[in-house]
Amino acid sequence: DARNALRLENAIVSMVTIGVIGLLLDRVMLKLEQVGSLRWHFEQK
């Protein structure tokens, strides 16, 4: 029925929204990592 279809649509929209927010946060962290004064000094092996 239409009621269940609407819930599925909301769930899919929520998952996509969470994914987009995650990608945006990743990009922001990459940019912050490039700033010299904010480096976390991780060693690469």
N, CA, C and O of each residue as an XYZ file, in Angstrom:
180
protein
N       0.823     -1.193      0.000
C       0.000      0.000      0.000
C       0.863      1.252      0.000
O       2.082      1.179      0.155
N       0.230      2.385     -0.173
C       0.959      3.648     -0.320
C       1.695      4.038      0.958
O       2.747      4.675      0.908
N       1.144      3.658      2.084
C       1.764      4.019      3.351
C       3.139      3.365      3.491
O       4.085      4.018      3.933
N       3.264      2.111      3.128
C       4.548      1.427      3.212
C       5.532      1.943      2.170
O       6.729      2.020      2.445
N       5.057      2.294      0.993
C       5.931      2.828     -0.050
C       6.546      4.150      0.393
O       7.718      4.409      0.119
N       5.781      4.976      1.065
C       6.285      6.254      1.545
C       7.382      6.034      2.576
O       8.377      6.759      2.575
N       7.225      5.067      3.440
C       8.250      4.788      4.442
C       9.536      4.313      3.788
O      10.626      4.689      4.222
N       9.425      3.492      2.748
C      10.608      3.023      2.035
C      11.324      4.195      1.374
O      12.552      4.276      1.402
N      10.563      5.089      0.788
C      11.159      6.267      0.151
C      11.896      7.118      1.178
O      12.998      7.597      0.912
N      11.298      7.307      2.343
C      11.950      8.084      3.403
C      13.236      7.413      3.858
O      14.232      8.090      4.115
N      13.223      6.100      3.958
C      14.420      5.375      4.380
C      15.539      5.540      3.355
O      16.695      5.739      3.727
N      15.206      5.459      2.081
C      16.217      5.610      1.035
C      16.775      7.028      1.024
O      17.984      7.221      0.896
N      15.905      8.011      1.156
C      16.355      9.405      1.205
C      17.257      9.623      2.413
O      18.258     10.333      2.314
N      16.923      9.029      3.538
C      17.751      9.159      4.738
C      19.127      8.539      4.527
O      20.133      9.125      4.926
N      19.188      7.367      3.907
C      20.473      6.711      3.653
C      21.340      7.538      2.715
O      22.544      7.673      2.938
N      20.741      8.090      1.674
C      21.497      8.919      0.733
C      21.996     10.181      1.427
O      23.131     10.605      1.209
N      21.156     10.779      2.257
C      21.544     11.987      2.983
C      22.724     11.710      3.902
O      23.669     12.498      3.948
N      22.682     10.609      4.631
C      23.780     10.247      5.523
C      25.063     10.021      4.717
O      26.144     10.424      5.145
N      24.945      9.384      3.567
C      26.110      9.168      2.714
C      26.722     10.468      2.223
O      27.943     10.624      2.221
N      25.875     11.402      1.808
C      26.368     12.697      1.319
C      27.046     13.466      2.448
O      28.096     14.073      2.239
N      26.461     13.447      3.629
C      27.072     14.124      4.777
C      28.429     13.503      5.088
O      29.385     14.217      5.390
N      28.517     12.186      5.016
C      29.791     11.507      5.243
C      30.848     11.923      4.236
O      31.997     12.166      4.607
N      30.472     12.008      2.969
C      31.423     12.436      1.938
C      31.875     13.878      2.164
O      33.052     14.198      2.000
N      30.939     14.740      2.541
C      31.293     16.137      2.805
C      32.249     16.255      3.989
O      33.212     17.019      3.940
N      31.982     15.500      5.049
C      32.881     15.521      6.204
C      34.264     15.000      5.835
O      35.270     15.518      6.319
N      34.322     13.986      4.986
C      35.599     13.451      4.533
C      36.386     14.513      3.777
O      37.586     14.675      3.996
N      35.712     15.235      2.891
C      36.380     16.295      2.122
C      36.883     17.408      3.042
O      37.987     17.919      2.858
N      36.072     17.778      4.028
C      36.479     18.831      4.966
C      37.705     18.384      5.752
O      38.637     19.165      5.945
N      37.713     17.133      6.206
C      38.856     16.636      6.971
C      40.112     16.569      6.107
O      41.207     16.848      6.595
N      39.973     16.204      4.837
C      41.134     16.190      3.943
C      41.706     17.593      3.769
O      42.924     17.770      3.745
N      40.838     18.581      3.647
C      41.303     19.965      3.506
C      41.987     20.437      4.789
O      43.025     21.097      4.731
N      41.413     20.104      5.942
C      42.023     20.497      7.214
C      43.370     19.821      7.414
O      44.281     20.405      8.000
N      43.495     18.603      6.933
C      44.738     17.862      7.076
C      45.863     18.524      6.286
O      47.032     18.405      6.652
N      45.519     19.214      5.215
C      46.526     19.861      4.379
C      47.039     21.165      4.989
O      48.076     21.678      4.569
N      46.329     21.697      5.963
C      46.770     22.921      6.630
C      47.913     22.544      7.571
O      47.757     21.665      8.419
N      49.045     23.199      7.425
C      50.247     22.824      8.171
C      50.082     22.846      9.680
O      50.592     21.958     10.363
N      49.391     23.828     10.213
C      49.286     23.959     11.664
C      48.316     22.961     12.280
O      48.280     22.809     13.501
N      47.530     22.280     11.454
C      46.550     21.343     11.989
C      46.899     19.886     11.700
O      46.039     19.012     11.818
N      48.135     19.616     11.328
C      48.513     18.232     11.034
C      48.484     17.402     12.310
O      48.818     17.881     13.394
N      48.077     16.145     12.155
C      48.015     15.251     13.306
C      49.262     14.376     13.406
O      49.364     13.550     14.313
N      50.190     14.545     12.506
C      51.471     13.839     12.502
C      51.319     12.328     12.497
O      51.986     11.633     13.263
N      50.454     11.820     11.647
C      50.347     10.380     11.472
C      51.532      9.908     10.651
O      51.920     10.553      9.677
N      52.099      8.796     11.041
C      53.211      8.233     10.283
C      52.679      7.255      9.258
O      51.831      6.417      9.565
N      53.179      7.365      8.042
C      52.775      6.428      7.007
C      53.838      5.350      6.899
O      55.032      5.644      6.837
N      53.398      4.108      6.878
C      54.343      2.989      6.830
C      54.454      2.437      5.444
O      55.206      1.489      5.216
